[in-house]
């Protein structure tokens, strides 16, 4: 079965990132909130209430999506936690893209 790709079905409309470096003063929750707030600031017409589901790529930070849903106050929103060693970020992104492209979100 050939793959026909998803390039015309998914778009990146905003992004956020934490400052790089040793962040001993910040918890994982602090950095998640910082990156999420920056992402929503980059797309003021979209709020966290507009997002139907979230994907979290993390290595050794928590056991579930609660790592993201608790600090962001995401009540009744699904959070998929992805962990795949050095490919964690790209794997979470790929999973989210395919979910959006499939119409599941």
N, CA, C and O atoms as CSV, one atom per row, in Angstrom:
chain,resi,resn,atom,element,x,y,z
A,1,UNK,N,N,0.845,-1.172,0.000
A,1,UNK,CA,C,0.000,0.000,0.000
A,1,UNK,C,C,0.893,1.239,0.000
A,1,UNK,O,O,1.735,1.396,0.885
A,2,UNK,N,N,0.720,2.096,-0.960
A,2,UNK,CA,C,1.548,3.300,-1.084
A,2,UNK,C,C,1.011,4.423,-0.209
A,2,UNK,O,O,-0.197,4.570,-0.025
A,3,UNK,N,N,1.925,5.199,0.315
A,3,UNK,CA,C,1.539,6.368,1.095
A,3,UNK,C,C,1.403,7.562,0.158
A,3,UNK,O,O,2.259,7.791,-0.697
A,4,UNK,N,N,0.344,8.305,0.323
A,4,UNK,CA,C,0.121,9.482,-0.507
A,4,UNK,C,C,0.437,10.772,0.237
A,4,UNK,O,O,0.243,11.863,-0.300
A,5,UNK,N,N,0.920,10.654,1.465
A,5,UNK,CA,C,1.348,11.825,2.231
A,5,UNK,C,C,0.190,12.628,2.798
A,5,UNK,O,O,-0.983,12.387,2.512
A,6,UNK,N,N,0.577,13.586,3.610
A,6,UNK,CA,C,-0.425,14.426,4.275
A,6,UNK,C,C,-0.110,15.908,4.105
A,6,UNK,O,O,-0.673,16.739,4.817
A,7,UNK,N,N,0.770,16.251,3.185
A,7,UNK,CA,C,1.244,17.626,3.069
A,7,UNK,C,C,0.140,18.650,2.848
A,7,UNK,O,O,0.310,19.808,3.231
A,8,UNK,N,N,-0.961,18.280,2.257
A,8,UNK,CA,C,-2.051,19.223,2.001
A,8,UNK,C,C,-3.159,19.138,3.041
A,8,UNK,O,O,-4.210,19.758,2.876
A,9,UNK,N,N,-2.937,18.374,4.119
A,9,UNK,CA,C,-3.986,18.164,5.111
A,9,UNK,C,C,-3.661,18.741,6.478
A,9,UNK,O,O,-4.526,18.772,7.354
A,10,UNK,N,N,-2.437,19.197,6.676
A,10,UNK,CA,C,-1.986,19.677,7.983
A,10,UNK,C,C,-1.184,20.956,7.787
A,10,UNK,O,O,-0.400,21.072,6.845
A,11,UNK,N,N,-1.389,21.917,8.692
A,11,UNK,CA,C,-0.609,23.156,8.643
A,11,UNK,C,C,-0.164,23.525,10.054
A,11,UNK,O,O,-0.890,23.304,11.024
A,12,UNK,N,N,1.013,24.080,10.155
A,12,UNK,CA,C,1.497,24.606,11.423
A,12,UNK,C,C,1.082,26.070,11.468
A,12,UNK,O,O,1.474,26.855,10.605
A,13,UNK,N,N,0.287,26.441,12.475
A,13,UNK,CA,C,-0.230,27.800,12.542
A,13,UNK,C,C,0.363,28.615,13.680
A,13,UNK,O,O,0.109,29.815,13.778
A,14,UNK,N,N,1.151,27.977,14.542
A,14,UNK,CA,C,1.787,28.690,15.646
A,14,UNK,C,C,2.851,27.809,16.271
A,14,UNK,O,O,2.875,26.597,16.056
A,15,UNK,N,N,3.728,28.425,17.042
A,15,UNK,CA,C,4.745,27.641,17.728
A,15,UNK,C,C,5.284,28.406,18.916
A,15,UNK,O,O,5.228,29.634,18.977
A,16,UNK,N,N,5.807,27.641,19.858
A,16,UNK,CA,C,6.437,28.226,21.032
A,16,UNK,C,C,7.621,27.378,21.430
A,16,UNK,O,O,7.671,26.182,21.141
A,17,UNK,N,N,8.561,27.996,22.085
A,17,UNK,CA,C,9.784,27.296,22.450
A,17,UNK,C,C,10.349,27.915,23.722
A,17,UNK,O,O,10.223,29.119,23.944
A,18,UNK,N,N,10.965,27.096,24.545
A,18,UNK,CA,C,11.619,27.632,25.731
A,18,UNK,C,C,13.046,28.020,25.395
A,18,UNK,O,O,13.615,27.542,24.414
A,19,UNK,N,N,13.601,28.861,26.187
A,19,UNK,CA,C,14.987,29.272,26.018
A,19,UNK,C,C,15.882,28.064,26.261
A,19,UNK,O,O,15.626,27.275,27.171
A,20,UNK,N,N,16.920,27.914,25.461
A,20,UNK,CA,C,17.841,26.789,25.575
A,20,UNK,C,C,18.878,27.062,26.656
A,20,UNK,O,O,19.296,28.206,26.840
A,21,UNK,N,N,19.289,26.039,27.362
A,21,UNK,CA,C,20.341,26.172,28.359
A,21,UNK,C,C,20.003,25.390,29.607
A,21,UNK,O,O,18.979,24.711,29.673
A,22,UNK,N,N,20.867,25.490,30.589
A,22,UNK,CA,C,20.610,24.850,31.869
A,22,UNK,C,C,19.521,25.627,32.580
A,22,UNK,O,O,19.673,26.818,32.851
A,23,UNK,N,N,18.438,24.963,32.877
A,23,UNK,CA,C,17.248,25.612,33.429
A,23,UNK,C,C,16.931,25.069,34.815
A,23,UNK,O,O,15.792,24.684,35.078
A,24,UNK,N,N,17.894,25.032,35.683
A,24,UNK,CA,C,17.709,24.450,37.005
A,24,UNK,C,C,16.638,25.176,37.817
A,24,UNK,O,O,16.056,24.590,38.730
A,25,UNK,N,N,16.376,26.429,37.501
A,25,UNK,CA,C,15.378,27.191,38.252
A,25,UNK,C,C,13.953,26.894,37.796
A,25,UNK,O,O,12.996,27.324,38.439
A,26,UNK,N,N,13.803,26.161,36.689
A,26,UNK,CA,C,12.483,25.896,36.114
A,26,UNK,C,C,12.149,24.411,36.165
A,26,UNK,O,O,13.004,23.563,35.908
A,27,UNK,N,N,10.919,24.110,36.495
A,27,UNK,CA,C,10.457,22.721,36.459
A,27,UNK,C,C,9.982,22.395,35.039
A,27,UNK,O,O,9.860,23.281,34.193
A,28,UNK,N,N,9.719,21.125,34.799
A,28,UNK,CA,C,9.158,20.719,33.507
A,28,UNK,C,C,7.826,21.428,33.277
A,28,UNK,O,O,7.533,21.862,32.163
A,29,UNK,N,N,7.019,21.543,34.337
A,29,UNK,CA,C,5.733,22.226,34.216
A,29,UNK,C,C,5.917,23.690,33.840
A,29,UNK,O,O,5.168,24.214,33.016
A,30,UNK,N,N,6.910,24.363,34.437
A,30,UNK,CA,C,7.181,25.762,34.103
A,30,UNK,C,C,7.505,25.916,32.623
A,30,UNK,O,O,6.996,26.821,31.960
A,31,UNK,N,N,8.353,25.028,32.108
A,31,UNK,CA,C,8.761,25.128,30.705
A,31,UNK,C,C,7.624,24.775,29.757
A,31,UNK,O,O,7.523,25.356,28.676
A,32,UNK,N,N,6.763,23.830,30.144
A,32,UNK,CA,C,5.593,23.512,29.324
A,32,UNK,C,C,4.653,24.713,29.227
A,32,UNK,O,O,4.146,25.035,28.153
A,33,UNK,N,N,4.433,25.361,30.354
A,33,UNK,CA,C,3.564,26.545,30.369
A,33,UNK,C,C,4.183,27.663,29.529
A,33,UNK,O,O,3.479,28.302,28.748
A,34,UNK,N,N,5.490,27.911,29.676
A,34,UNK,CA,C,6.172,28.953,28.900
A,34,UNK,C,C,6.027,28.722,27.397
A,34,UNK,O,O,5.663,29.633,26.654
A,35,UNK,N,N,6.314,27.498,26.957
A,35,UNK,CA,C,6.242,27.196,25.518
A,35,UNK,C,C,4.815,27.283,25.001
A,35,UNK,O,O,4.584,27.765,23.892
A,36,UNK,N,N,3.858,26.821,25.795
A,36,UNK,CA,C,2.462,26.867,25.373
A,36,UNK,C,C,1.950,28.299,25.296
A,36,UNK,O,O,1.256,28.662,24.346
A,37,UNK,N,N,2.287,29.108,26.284
A,37,UNK,CA,C,1.878,30.518,26.250
A,37,UNK,C,C,2.482,31.237,25.052
A,37,UNK,O,O,1.811,32.050,24.415
A,38,UNK,N,N,3.747,30.947,24.736
A,38,UNK,CA,C,4.382,31.560,23.566
A,38,UNK,C,C,3.694,31.110,22.276
A,38,UNK,O,O,3.523,31.902,21.350
A,39,UNK,N,N,3.306,29.848,22.224
A,39,UNK,CA,C,2.614,29.340,21.040
A,39,UNK,C,C,1.286,30.061,20.828
A,39,UNK,O,O,0.987,30.510,19.721
A,40,UNK,N,N,0.495,30.171,21.887
A,40,UNK,CA,C,-0.789,30.857,21.744
A,40,UNK,C,C,-0.612,32.349,21.490
A,40,UNK,O,O,-1.459,32.957,20.836
A,41,UNK,N,N,0.449,32.947,21.983
A,41,UNK,CA,C,0.726,34.357,21.703
A,41,UNK,C,C,1.065,34.559,20.220
A,41,UNK,O,O,0.812,35.627,19.661
A,42,UNK,N,N,1.641,33.526,19.588
A,42,UNK,CA,C,1.995,33.646,18.170
A,42,UNK,C,C,0.774,33.525,17.261
A,42,UNK,O,O,0.849,33.856,16.078
A,43,UNK,N,N,-0.340,33.057,17.799
A,43,UNK,CA,C,-1.596,32.939,17.049
A,43,UNK,C,C,-2.738,33.453,17.919
A,43,UNK,O,O,-3.525,32.659,18.434
A,44,UNK,N,N,-2.841,34.777,18.090
A,44,UNK,CA,C,-3.827,35.330,19.026
A,44,UNK,C,C,-5.273,34.960,18.711
A,44,UNK,O,O,-6.126,35.027,19.596
A,45,UNK,N,N,-5.567,34.573,17.478
A,45,UNK,CA,C,-6.939,34.205,17.144
A,45,UNK,C,C,-7.292,32.784,17.610
A,45,UNK,O,O,-8.455,32.386,17.543
A,46,UNK,N,N,-6.301,32.021,18.078
A,46,UNK,CA,C,-6.531,30.667,18.579
A,46,UNK,C,C,-6.215,30.621,20.068
A,46,UNK,O,O,-5.148,31.058,20.501
A,47,UNK,N,N,-7.146,30.092,20.839
A,47,UNK,CA,C,-6.939,29.954,22.281
A,47,UNK,C,C,-6.853,28.478,22.633
A,47,UNK,O,O,-7.117,27.612,21.800
A,48,UNK,N,N,-6.484,28.203,23.870
A,48,UNK,CA,C,-6.379,26.802,24.284
A,48,UNK,C,C,-7.733,26.104,24.223
A,48,UNK,O,O,-7.784,24.884,24.065
A,49,UNK,N,N,-8.814,26.838,24.342
A,49,UNK,CA,C,-10.148,26.232,24.236
A,49,UNK,C,C,-10.470,25.787,22.817
A,49,UNK,O,O,-11.336,24.935,22.621
A,50,UNK,N,N,-9.788,26.351,21.825
A,50,UNK,CA,C,-10.009,25.971,20.429
A,50,UNK,C,C,-9.319,24.661,20.059
A,50,UNK,O,O,-9.643,24.065,19.032
A,51,UNK,N,N,-8.384,24.212,20.869
A,51,UNK,CA,C,-7.608,23.007,20.571
A,51,UNK,C,C,-8.353,21.792,21.117
A,51,UNK,O,O,-8.725,21.758,22.290
A,52,UNK,N,N,-8.569,20.798,20.256
A,52,UNK,CA,C,-9.339,19.616,20.645
A,52,UNK,C,C,-8.510,18.541,21.337
A,52,UNK,O,O,-9.052,17.764,22.122
A,53,UNK,N,N,-7.204,18.479,21.063
A,53,UNK,CA,C,-6.348,17.448,21.648
A,53,UNK,C,C,-4.906,17.934,21.652
A,53,UNK,O,O,-4.524,18.793,20.857
A,54,UNK,N,N,-4.121,17.380,22.546
A,54,UNK,CA,C,-2.723,17.775,22.711
A,54,UNK,C,C,-1.814,16.552,22.657
A,54,UNK,O,O,-2.210,15.455,23.050
A,55,UNK,N,N,-0.597,16.751,22.167
A,55,UNK,CA,C,0.433,15.719,22.184
A,55,UNK,C,C,1.620,16.245,22.966
A,55,UNK,O,O,2.032,17.392,22.793
A,56,UNK,N,N,2.164,15.409,23.821
A,56,UNK,CA,C,3.290,15.768,24.675
A,56,UNK,C,C,4.436,14.813,24.401
A,56,UNK,O,O,4.298,13.604,24.588
A,57,UNK,N,N,5.561,15.341,23.963
A,57,UNK,CA,C,6.766,14.545,23.793
A,57,UNK,C,C,7.683,14.801,24.966
A,57,UNK,O,O,8.149,15.926,25.149
A,58,UNK,N,N,7.952,13.782,25.766
A,58,UNK,CA,C,8.787,13.962,26.945
A,58,UNK,C,C,9.553,12.682,27.243
A,58,UNK,O,O,9.070,11.576,27.003
A,59,UNK,N,N,10.749,12.859,27.766
A,59,UNK,CA,C,11.564,11.712,28.149
A,59,UNK,C,C,11.750,11.738,29.654
A,59,UNK,O,O,12.371,12.654,30.195
A,60,UNK,N,N,11.223,10.751,30.318
A,60,UNK,CA,C,11.361,10.579,31.773
A,60,UNK,C,C,10.708,11.686,32.590
A,60,UNK,O,O,11.126,11.937,33.721
A,61,UNK,N,N,9.699,12.349,32.051
A,61,UNK,CA,C,8.953,13.361,32.812
A,61,UNK,C,C,7.521,12.887,32.960
A,61,UNK,O,O,6.680,13.139,32.097
A,62,UNK,N,N,7.253,12.208,34.043
A,62,UNK,CA,C,5.897,11.768,34.302
A,62,UNK,C,C,5.537,10.484,33.588
A,62,UNK,O,O,6.302,9.962,32.778
A,63,UNK,N,N,4.368,9.992,33.904
A,63,UNK,CA,C,3.902,8.719,33.368
A,63,UNK,C,C,2.686,8.860,32.449
A,63,UNK,O,O,2.260,7.885,31.830
A,64,UNK,N,N,2.129,10.064,32.359
A,64,UNK,CA,C,0.908,10.224,31.571
A,64,UNK,C,C,0.804,11.647,31.041
A,64,UNK,O,O,1.697,12.469,31.246
A,65,UNK,N,N,-0.292,11.920,30.362
A,65,UNK,CA,C,-0.557,13.258,29.861
A,65,UNK,C,C,-0.851,14.274,30.936
A,65,UNK,O,O,-0.960,15.467,30.651
A,66,UNK,N,N,-0.982,13.816,32.187
A,66,UNK,CA,C,-1.208,14.748,33.289
A,66,UNK,C,C,-0.052,15.731,33.447
A,66,UNK,O,O,-0.227,16.820,33.993
A,67,UNK,N,N,1.125,15.344,32.968
A,67,UNK,CA,C,2.291,16.239,33.007
A,67,UNK,C,C,1.969,17.553,32.281
A,67,UNK,O,O,2.463,18.611,32.670
A,68,UNK,N,N,1.154,17.487,31.244
A,68,UNK,CA,C,0.755,18.671,30.484
A,68,UNK,C,C,-0.608,19.206,30.930
A,68,UNK,O,O,-0.783,20.416,31.077
A,69,UNK,N,N,-1.561,18.315,31.141
A,69,UNK,CA,C,-2.925,18.783,31.420
A,69,UNK,C,C,-3.054,19.502,32.757
A,69,UNK,O,O,-3.840,20.444,32.865
A,70,UNK,N,N,-2.316,19.093,33.765
A,70,UNK,CA,C,-2.425,19.771,35.059
A,70,UNK,C,C,-1.882,21.199,35.033
A,70,UNK,O,O,-2.605,22.112,35.431
A,71,UNK,N,N,-0.630,21.445,34.579
A,71,UNK,CA,C,-0.148,22.836,34.591
A,71,UNK,C,C,-0.921,23.764,33.660
A,71,UNK,O,O,-1.012,24.964,33.921
A,72,UNK,N,N,-1.485,23.218,32.566
A,72,UNK,CA,C,-2.232,24.057,31.621
A,72,UNK,C,C,-3.716,24.134,31.953
A,72,UNK,O,O,-4.442,24.922,31.346
A,73,UNK,N,N,-4.174,23.336,32.898
A,73,UNK,CA,C,-5.589,23.334,33.239
A,73,UNK,C,C,-6.449,22.845,32.092
A,73,UNK,O,O,-7.481,23.442,31.786
A,74,UNK,N,N,-6.035,21.773,31.464
A,74,UNK,CA,C,-6.766,21.228,30.315
A,74,UNK,C,C,-7.811,20.221,30.785
A,74,UNK,O,O,-7.590,19.011,30.728
A,75,UNK,N,N,-8.922,20.718,31.236
A,75,UNK,CA,C,-9.989,19.832,31.684
A,75,UNK,C,C,-10.709,19.219,30.491
A,75,UNK,O,O,-11.130,19.927,29.577
A,76,UNK,N,N,-10.845,17.909,30.508
A,76,UNK,CA,C,-11.620,17.166,29.512
A,76,UNK,C,C,-11.050,17.270,28.096
A,76,UNK,O,O,-11.790,17.184,27.116
A,77,UNK,N,N,-9.734,17.456,27.994
A,77,UNK,CA,C,-9.064,17.449,26.688
A,77,UNK,C,C,-8.090,16.275,26.681
A,77,UNK,O,O,-7.346,16.098,27.646
A,78,UNK,N,N,-8.074,15.472,25.626
A,78,UNK,CA,C,-7.137,14.354,25.592
A,78,UNK,C,C,-5.701,14.835,25.393
A,78,UNK,O,O,-5.436,15.741,24.603
A,79,UNK,N,N,-4.787,14.213,26.122
A,79,UNK,CA,C,-3.360,14.476,25.975
A,79,UNK,C,C,-2.674,13.135,25.721
A,79,UNK,O,O,-2.773,12.219,26.537
A,80,UNK,N,N,-1.995,13.024,24.612
A,80,UNK,CA,C,-1.247,11.819,24.284
A,80,UNK,C,C,0.205,12.056,24.625
A,80,UNK,O,O,0.830,12.972,24.091
A,81,UNK,N,N,0.752,11.235,25.514
A,81,UNK,CA,C,2.155,11.339,25.914
A,81,UNK,C,C,2.967,10.383,25.061
A,81,UNK,O,O,2.654,9.196,24.973
A,82,UNK,N,N,4.029,10.914,24.423
A,82,UNK,CA,C,4.879,10.138,23.524
A,82,UNK,C,C,6.302,10.174,24.058
A,82,UNK,O,O,6.797,11.225,24.464
A,83,UNK,N,N,6.956,9.016,24.055
A,83,UNK,CA,C,8.354,8.936,24.455
A,83,UNK,C,C,9.072,7.992,23.497
A,83,UNK,O,O,8.680,6.835,23.345
A,84,UNK,N,N,10.121,8.488,22.854
A,84,UNK,CA,C,10.858,7.681,21.885
A,84,UNK,C,C,12.322,8.123,21.835
A,84,UNK,O,O,12.849,8.426,20.765
A,85,UNK,N,N,12.968,8.157,22.990
A,85,UNK,CA,C,14.375,8.537,23.126
A,85,UNK,C,C,14.665,9.827,22.357
A,85,UNK,O,O,13.945,10.809,22.535
A,86,UNK,N,N,15.693,9.856,21.512
A,86,UNK,CA,C,16.086,11.111,20.850
A,86,UNK,C,C,15.091,11.537,19.771
A,86,UNK,O,O,15.190,12.651,19.255
A,87,UNK,N,N,14.151,10.689,19.427
A,87,UNK,CA,C,13.144,11.034,18.418
A,87,UNK,C,C,11.815,11.444,19.045
A,87,UNK,O,O,10.800,11.506,18.351
A,88,UNK,N,N,11.806,11.725,20.346
A,88,UNK,CA,C,10.567,12.018,21.057
A,88,UNK,C,C,9.804,13.192,20.449
A,88,UNK,O,O,8.607,13.078,20.185
A,89,UNK,N,N,10.473,14.305,20.228
A,89,UNK,CA,C,9.798,15.489,19.696
A,89,UNK,C,C,9.215,15.253,18.322
A,89,UNK,O,O,8.059,15.593,18.069
A,90,UNK,N,N,10.005,14.673,17.429
A,90,UNK,CA,C,9.507,14.430,16.073
A,90,UNK,C,C,8.413,13.367,16.067
A,90,UNK,O,O,7.503,13.428,15.240
A,91,UNK,N,N,8.486,12.405,16.963
A,91,UNK,CA,C,7.455,11.372,17.042
A,91,UNK,C,C,6.129,11.949,17.546
A,91,UNK,O,O,5.069,11.597,17.028
A,92,UNK,N,N,6.176,12.823,18.538
A,92,UNK,CA,C,4.953,13.473,19.023
A,92,UNK,C,C,4.345,14.338,17.914
A,92,UNK,O,O,3.131,14.337,17.711
A,93,UNK,N,N,5.194,15.068,17.209
A,93,UNK,CA,C,4.734,15.923,16.116
A,93,UNK,C,C,4.111,15.081,14.996
A,93,UNK,O,O,3.047,15.423,14.479
A,94,UNK,N,N,4.767,13.993,14.627
A,94,UNK,CA,C,4.259,13.112,13.569
A,94,UNK,C,C,2.911,12.519,13.967
A,94,UNK,O,O,1.985,12.476,13.157
A,95,UNK,N,N,2.801,12.065,15.209
A,95,UNK,CA,C,1.527,11.511,15.687
A,95,UNK,C,C,0.408,12.543,15.625
A,95,UNK,O,O,-0.702,12.235,15.193
A,96,UNK,N,N,0.700,13.766,16.055
A,96,UNK,CA,C,-0.306,14.824,16.011
A,96,UNK,C,C,-0.713,15.136,14.580
A,96,UNK,O,O,-1.899,15.301,14.291
A,97,UNK,N,N,0.263,15.217,13.683
A,97,UNK,CA,C,-0.038,15.507,12.270
A,97,UNK,C,C,-0.939,14.446,11.655
A,97,UNK,O,O,-1.913,14.773,10.977
A,98,UNK,N,N,-0.621,13.188,11.885
A,98,UNK,CA,C,-1.443,12.119,11.312
A,98,UNK,C,C,-2.842,12.083,11.935
A,98,UNK,O,O,-3.809,11.742,11.253
A,99,UNK,N,N,-2.958,12.427,13.209
A,99,UNK,CA,C,-4.287,12.482,13.829
A,99,UNK,C,C,-5.125,13.588,13.184
A,99,UNK,O,O,-6.303,13.386,12.889
A,100,UNK,N,N,-4.522,14.745,12.969
A,100,UNK,CA,C,-5.233,15.858,12.333
A,100,UNK,C,C,-5.593,15.489,10.886
A,100,UNK,O,O,-6.722,15.718,10.453
A,101,UNK,N,N,-4.646,14.927,10.149
A,101,UNK,CA,C,-4.886,14.573,8.750
A,101,UNK,C,C,-5.973,13.520,8.595
A,101,UNK,O,O,-6.695,13.512,7.599
A,102,UNK,N,N,-6.090,12.636,9.572
A,102,UNK,CA,C,-7.098,11.575,9.486
A,102,UNK,C,C,-8.501,12.064,9.831
A,102,UNK,O,O,-9.485,11.357,9.617
A,103,UNK,N,N,-8.582,13.278,10.367
A,103,UNK,CA,C,-9.875,13.815,10.756
A,103,UNK,C,C,-10.297,13.373,12.141
A,103,UNK,O,O,-11.430,13.607,12.561
A,104,UNK,N,N,-9.375,12.728,12.852
A,104,UNK,CA,C,-9.692,12.235,14.179
A,104,UNK,C,C,-9.670,13.299,15.256
A,104,UNK,O,O,-10.070,13.034,16.390
A,105,UNK,N,N,-9.215,14.484,14.931
A,105,UNK,CA,C,-9.150,15.569,15.903
A,105,UNK,C,C,-9.803,16.798,15.324
A,105,UNK,O,O,-9.858,17.837,15.983
